[in-house]
Amino acid sequence: DSHVGPLHAHRLGDVACTVTIPAGEQHKTLATVQTIYDQLLAAGIDRQATIVALGGGVVGDVAGFVAATYLRGVNFVQCPTSLLAMVDASVGGKTGVDMPQGKNLVGAFKQPTAVLADITTLQTLPSEEFTAGMAEVIKHGLISNPELFGRLETGDWRLNNQSPIANLQSLVSTAIEVKRNVVQEDPFEKGVRATLNLGHTFGHAIEQVSGYRIRHGEGVALGLVAAANLSARLEHCDPALQGRIEVVLQAQGLPTRIPAEFTAETLYQAMFTDKKKAGGKLRFILLRDVGEVFVTGDVAAQAVLASLTAVKSI
C-alpha cells in the first residue's frame, strides 16, 4: 500500500507489474479490486503469474481476493509487514473486501503458495499499529494457548516493535502456530475454526459503527472484553476473567471500554450484518476459561445489550 511501498517495495526485485493501493480499511473495497484488475490486464498478466501481497492485513485481503478471482485464479504469496497480518490475516486463506453493509461480506478462500514474514519489517511499523496487532496475539492465547496468555499476563512478553528481533520472532511464531493448528483442522470454517473469531462479533460492529476510525485490533480488544463480560453474565466463566483480560490489554496499550457515543442498540443492530450469523441468529464465541472457548447462537438480545452497556465508557 501507499505506506509500505516507499519503505519495502524495492526489496521485491524485478516484477512484471506493481500496483499500489491507498492505505486503510476504507479502501478494502470492490472499487479497489476493479482498479487492480484493470492494471493487471493492461500489463498483460497471465495465469502463470504470482501475485505478491506486500503490506498489512488490508493488502493481504485485497490481493488474495484478486488472486482468487483474476483469470479464475492465480498463485499468490503473502509478505505481511504488520504484526496483525503476520499472526492472523496472512494465515488461513481468508480473503475479501468490505461492503457498506459490513466487513468482509464479499470474499473467497484462497490459500497462499507461501507466507514470508520478515520480522525486521515490524521496525518500520507505527507503534499504534503494532499495539493493535497485539490484540490478535492475546486472542490466540485465550483461544487455545494458556502459556502464551500467561506470558503476556506476567509481563514476560510486554514487547513493542523495537524489541529484540529474537523476542519478536518467538512471539510471532507462537501466535502463528495457534492459528495454523486450528486452520489445518478446519480450513473452510465449518466448525472449530469459528473459535478464531473470539471477540469479532462485537469488534466488527464497533469498527463499522466508528466508520473504521477504530482499528481492527482495537475493535478486537474491545470485543474480547465484551465477550468475557457476556460469558460471565451467562455463567460460563469466572467473572474475574474479564478483569484479567483487561489488565493484559491495558498493559499492551489497548482500549478496554467502548466509546460512550456508540449506543448499545446501534452496535447490536450492526452485528446483524456479520457473516457469521446463521439462521438469522448471531453467533458468539464465548469463554469458559483461558484456552477454552465455544461457539453458540443461543444468546438473548437482553444479555448482549447488557454486556455492551457494561463495557462502555462512562
CORKAPE-V179783 format. One record per backbone hydrogen bond with DSSP energy under -1.0 kcal/mol. NH is the residue of the N-H (numbers start at 1). CO is the residue of the C=O. If there is no record, write none. Layout:
nh=NH co=CO
nh=NH co=CO
//
This chain:
nh=2 co=21
nh=5 co=1
nh=8 co=4
nh=9 co=5
nh=11 co=8
nh=12 co=9
nh=27 co=24
nh=28 co=25
nh=29 co=27
nh=33 co=29
nh=34 co=30
nh=35 co=31
nh=36 co=32
nh=37 co=33
nh=38 co=34
nh=39 co=35
nh=40 co=36
nh=41 co=37
nh=42 co=38
nh=43 co=39
nh=44 co=41
nh=45 co=40
nh=49 co=46
nh=51 co=75
nh=53 co=77
nh=55 co=79
nh=60 co=56
nh=61 co=57
nh=62 co=58
nh=63 co=59
nh=64 co=60
nh=65 co=61
nh=66 co=62
nh=67 co=63
nh=68 co=64
nh=69 co=65
nh=70 co=66
nh=72 co=69
nh=73 co=70
nh=74 co=67
nh=77 co=51
nh=78 co=114
nh=79 co=53
nh=81 co=55
nh=86 co=82
nh=87 co=83
nh=88 co=84
nh=89 co=84
nh=90 co=85
nh=91 co=88
nh=95 co=108
nh=96 co=61
nh=97 co=106
nh=98 co=28
nh=99 co=102
nh=102 co=99
nh=106 co=97
nh=108 co=95
nh=110 co=93
nh=113 co=76
nh=116 co=78
nh=121 co=118
nh=122 co=119
nh=123 co=120
nh=124 co=121
nh=125 co=122
nh=130 co=126
nh=131 co=127
nh=132 co=128
nh=133 co=129
nh=134 co=130
nh=135 co=132
nh=137 co=133
nh=138 co=134
nh=139 co=135
nh=140 co=136
nh=141 co=137
nh=142 co=138
nh=143 co=139
nh=144 co=140
nh=145 co=141
nh=149 co=145
nh=150 co=146
nh=151 co=147
nh=152 co=148
nh=153 co=149
nh=154 co=150
nh=156 co=151
nh=157 co=151
nh=158 co=155
nh=159 co=157
nh=163 co=160
nh=168 co=164
nh=169 co=165
nh=170 co=166
nh=171 co=167
nh=172 co=168
nh=173 co=169
nh=174 co=170
nh=175 co=171
nh=176 co=172
nh=177 co=173
nh=178 co=174
nh=179 co=175
nh=180 co=176
nh=181 co=177
nh=182 co=178
nh=183 co=179
nh=184 co=180
nh=185 co=181
nh=186 co=182
nh=189 co=186
nh=194 co=191
nh=195 co=192
nh=196 co=193
nh=197 co=194
nh=198 co=195
nh=200 co=197
nh=203 co=199
nh=204 co=200
nh=206 co=202
nh=207 co=203
nh=208 co=204
nh=209 co=205
nh=210 co=206
nh=211 co=208
nh=212 co=207
nh=219 co=215
nh=220 co=216
nh=221 co=217
nh=222 co=218
nh=223 co=219
nh=224 co=220
nh=225 co=221
nh=226 co=222
nh=227 co=223
nh=228 co=224
nh=229 co=225
nh=230 co=226
nh=231 co=227
nh=232 co=228
nh=233 co=229
nh=234 co=230
nh=235 co=232
nh=236 co=231
nh=241 co=238
nh=244 co=240
nh=245 co=241
nh=246 co=242
nh=247 co=243
nh=248 co=244
nh=249 co=245
nh=250 co=246
nh=251 co=247
nh=252 co=248
nh=253 co=250
nh=254 co=249
nh=258 co=311
nh=262 co=259
nh=267 co=263
nh=268 co=264
nh=269 co=265
nh=270 co=266
nh=271 co=267
nh=272 co=269
nh=273 co=270
nh=274 co=271
nh=277 co=274
nh=278 co=281
nh=281 co=278
nh=284 co=296
nh=286 co=294
nh=288 co=292
nh=289 co=292
nh=291 co=142
nh=292 co=289
nh=294 co=286
nh=296 co=284
nh=304 co=300
nh=305 co=301
nh=306 co=302
nh=307 co=303
nh=308 co=304
nh=309 co=305
nh=310 co=306
nh=311 co=307
nh=312 co=309
nh=313 co=258
//
